[in-house]
Amino acid sequence: MKWVSTGWLQDHFSDPGLLILDTQPNIHDYIQGHIPGAVYMEENLLRAYGETRPGVWIPPDWAEQLFSRLGLHPDMQVVVCSSSGPLSACTTFIGDGLEQTMVAYTLARYGHRNVRILDGGVDKWKAENRPLDRVFPKVVESQFRADLREEFYIEYDEFRALKDDPDVMLLDARPRPVYEGQGPWIRAGHIPGAVNLPWKSLFADGNKKLLKPDAEIASILAEKGVSREKTILCSCGTGREATAEFVLFRWYLQFPKVRIYEGSFTEWSSYPDNPTVTGKNPR
């Protein structure tokens, strides 16, 4: 997985096998204007209710149907983009840039190995007055076959056994007020031992689809004590915010040991016997 610039994307429009996935939260923003050739994809199709909690990643056969409808072939290079368009501009939960990392992670999770993220997203594309289109491209359905990458994520039982290991660092990507206090969950606080690293702190102040400069990212990670020598476990509320840090650590920074706890605080807090911690300290 790679991050690509808006200039790179415009220069590679004619590449054979290029698929641009537009993941803007509101389909009407896509209809009003999108990068030429971009195919629309609804991010919320990627999760469904599980046996014990909401927001579980869909099973592989569902993913096969979804990605086949998009015409996805194994040899295609996929560029994922999104925006905070006028109809998607609730920048608290939607239109916040996470569409890009959520879809990119999910493509990789089901085995697609040529995924790119548009650094800055459609917002940067528009700000640079690059071309937009209102034509819907024709898609020929494919026969996508999922290859589930189970090494990317960690399930509850293994997570509980591993999270307090001294060679492991657990990160919580949620905003600080939620980490420290009450969010929408049945219980307040965070998983014991989790270090708060809000995902938005790693992205530009005016565009949460645009990475901060490498030196700023390195400084933030150093302040939090994040080390590439440890296994990094990325968590958040439902797994969505954690995708921003998982793809950043695994593919952009190339940390050797990174996994995502997809169940995150939603799953952890659903067990009455699991402790939680409020306040700014991990424990």
ABEGO torsion letter per residue (X at the ends): XBBBBAAAAAAAAABBGBBBBBABABAAAAAAEBBBGBBBBBAAAABBBBAABBGBBBBAAAAAAAAAAAGBBAABBBBBBBBBBAAAABAAABGAGAAAAAAAAAAAAAGBABBBBBBGEAAAAAAAGBBBBABBBBBBBBBBBBBBBAAABBBAAAAAAAAABAABBBBBABBAAAAABBBABABBEBBBGBBBBBAAAABBAABAABBBBAAAAAAAAAAAGBBAABBBBBBBAAGAAAAAAAAAAAAAAGBABBBBBAAEAAAAAABAABBBBBEABAX
